Amino acid sequence: MMLVIGGLLVLLSVSGLGVVLTREPRRQVLAMAANGLVLSALFMALQAPDVAFSEIVIGSVALPLFFFVSLSSLRANRKRE
């Protein structure tokens, strides 16, 4: 079990680094959603399924959706100007 948790922690570090190092906003949002999925897998491995399901809903679905909506509205405003 410790090997699985260690692997997930390494994967979480890599996905977090991907969020930080990505410069294009769309890819950054996708990397953030992937980071949320890895974090939810870590919560499942730590036997916290309610927190994992909350992380899936908020960190992998709702928050990236809000960012995509705001990015598209910014793009629409730039086209008007």
N, C-alpha and C positions, 0 to 999 in steps of 0.2 A: 504494500500500500504506500509505503514511503517513496518507492520508486515512481509510482504514478503521480504522487503529489509533487515530487521533485521535477519530474518532466513537465507537469503543468505549470509550475512556477517558472521554468526556463522558457516555455512557450509563451507565458504571460509577459515575461521580460522582452522577448523578441517582438511580440505584437504591440506592446507599449512603445518600444523603440521605433517601430514602424509608424505609429501615430505621430510621434514627435518629429521624425526625420522626413516625413512626406510633406511636400510643399503645395501640391495641388489640392484645393478644398474638397473636391468630390472624392478623391482617393483617400484623403484624410478621414472623411466621414465613414467610408467603407472600412478603413483600418480600425476606426473606433468601434464599429459594429463587430468586427472580428475579435477585437479585444474584449468586448462584452461577452461574446460567446465562450471565449477561453476562460474568462473569469467565472462564468456560470458553471462551466465544467469543473473548475477548481472547487467551487462551492458544493457541487454534487459529490465530489471526491471527499470533501470534508464533512459529508453527511448533514448538509444544511439545504434540503431541497426547496423549502419555501423561499429562502434567500436566492437560490439559483433561479427559480421561476420568476421572481421579481426582477432579477438582473437580465433575464432573457427579454422580458417585456419592456423594461425601461431602457437598459443599456444597448440592446441589440435591435429593437424595433422602434420604440417611441422617439428616443433622442435622435437617432439618425434621420428619422422621418422629419422631425422638426428642422434639423439642419438642412436637409434637402429642400424643404419648402422655403426656408429663408434664403438659401442660395438661388433658387429659381426666381424668387421675387426680386432679389438684387439684380439678377441678370435681366429681368423684365424692365426694371427701372433704368438700367443702363441703356437698353435699346430705345427707350422713349426719349432719352436725352440725346 
